[in-house]
């Protein structure tokens, strides 16, 4: 059954069954991914999938459910499940179905080029990436693999109050893992690029960056444990902010799971720090015109001059706290219920070049990699203890690379200890929308050798 | 589910670029999740996942495609698109696939299918767990109970003529409790499950389950930090088997072995473990959480003896990796859903009972650690290095279990630990978990009797 036919039948039945308000969220995704190894396609996946999530109010209570099967039988099962959900859930009655607005801002998040991009072209890009890496340096022993992915998603949100929104988004990604050998071990790293636009995928640049990452790790050793001045690379700071971002979420704050609870209007970070959530950022991977409840999005500061201004909210969490929604109601996946989520979240860059950042380090450590971030960092306490890699900086110059170290501390302390913010804002390809410039942190505890 | 005709046409389209093997996996999966938070029903989320996965193999290369649209046009188009990646599409007259329906006796009989049971009954069961969790210890500040039910129907067909269906019904209950003394919080949880319907919840003493979880949290709240050192460790039965699963199990899957990315590649016939260790992966165990009648490639599941008296006997092998290795598949081809191509995975993996009495095992230790409950961890299958957290631990002093300790972790290497298991008890039991790998997240059992590892590095303060 086509979606429109499905939706009409679904709404007709919902109304008959006594639903007073109802909404369907529909997602239609097409994805392809190519894995290349030894300059040949090793594996390839092509998919087309769609799903519908329904929520409705019946006898004053909200129920929800989803289906990936689009026929009449599925509609009956879906509505039965939704009625049961409404009947038994003892949650509060603050769920809202939104009627829509006039204030949507247009955003460019779809590259028409993906409609004509053939599988052959995608395969060639992945193969050429591997070839290029090997051409650039003969210190690269082999390439573990290169990957090219293309994803298109269409979303529709339609409800009984007249909301009728549609959006289409493309995301392309491309990456490679070169391996170099030195004495007894292998050194490896990965370079990945993710973008809405095909033109941002530059095979040559990816290859060069990948090779540089690996070769700059040659002859890395550990360092003596101690407290050091740290220059967090833009990627690492973005990755770190990504783990801690749930502290900005209003629904979690309500449950006592945010470090910023009761901090509105108070200083939580160094005065130089500004953090914003910007859903209309050009080329932002999380850029959207409306959230998953159909509320228009808008940019807002979370922290300005070090002062915490307020949480991100959706309709339900904002109602509970007596404030307006910030347009941050999102689902992790079409099949999950609405929670609060950031869009493009980043530390605003300042006018300080990377070289100036280096020059202000008499002796310190540049952190380039963090591992174990999902088990070694706890957003609720803010504590972290993570495996890391980087380089030593002496008098503004990189000296030797370091590995086998851990950095430890607390998120709030890091925010307060940021001394200088650079101009090189970068969005980490793994975080879908979270980014940062490079920043200097006054002091962090580093464990290495004794 | 889908007709033979539609499947046949899809397979033919898949072979239109001279692939040597094609497979169709139809997956219709109902899921239901009920969450009880602080005694109140917080959510009741249910849904239906439905899709078809098409796999084509040519030599050792493979392509995988999936879609939710089960119309003939969509399936043949998807199949052709995938086939194109492997070569030019040709109009082939010679493809003649003869699908022969095969019926498998269901080894895991289900009595009460989840959809047939009233939701109020399910909530009643959950409330029993909740009262067990909060009514016995005043230190318990929070308890959450989650009930999970799944009903999956699959149809598997391939160009060798296979056409078969299967139904998997699973149930599981989770309880998480938090014990608090105003300064510290400690977590205590339990999560039993089975390849069973609602009758599973009649087999478990639900109040006791809740109380058990709470007791763990309270004991650990009052525990000292574990000291660090290299000492003997006794690991309790049941979920303690997670050590074998992570440290060795993954390294015995053809997924790694076939490409030489495993510490056990090329070692069949070698003594890789202490002679006290016999390890088995058995997908046939009746109604167990990790069991299957047929795997996700349509093969009957089997009992595979992986290690016998310390000698490596077998790997777990799926079709494609079997081709790479020149070895027959073992009924271990599994995938989370139609969105994934299958690869070799575990089912119910356990260390078999040995000959040592449990009391002797504890008595043998002058100073060591008793790991009563294990938590999560991670492993690098290429190097074999692993680390784990011990959720509930106790010191052993002079042959007796002594004070509880917390914050212990165990680190080591897969090859080393197998050789250091020197006492194996007699109380084999299983623990349930979800295992993640390249073909997604799947239900597996781990298991073992009480075992002694004569030396492991215990990380603590």
Interface residues (C-beta under 8 A of the other chain):
Chain A: X40 X41 X42 X43 X44 X45 X46 X47 X48 X49 X50 X51 X63 X64 X65 X66 X67 X68 X69 X70 X74 X77 X78 X81 X84 X85 X87 X88 X89 X90 X91 X119 X123 X335 X337 X375
Chain B: X28 X32 X34 X40 X41 X42 X43 X44 X45 X46 X47 X48 X49 X50 X51 X61 X62 X63 X64 X65 X66 X67 X68 X69 X74 X78 X81 X82 X84 X85 X119 X120 X123 X339 X341 X376 X378
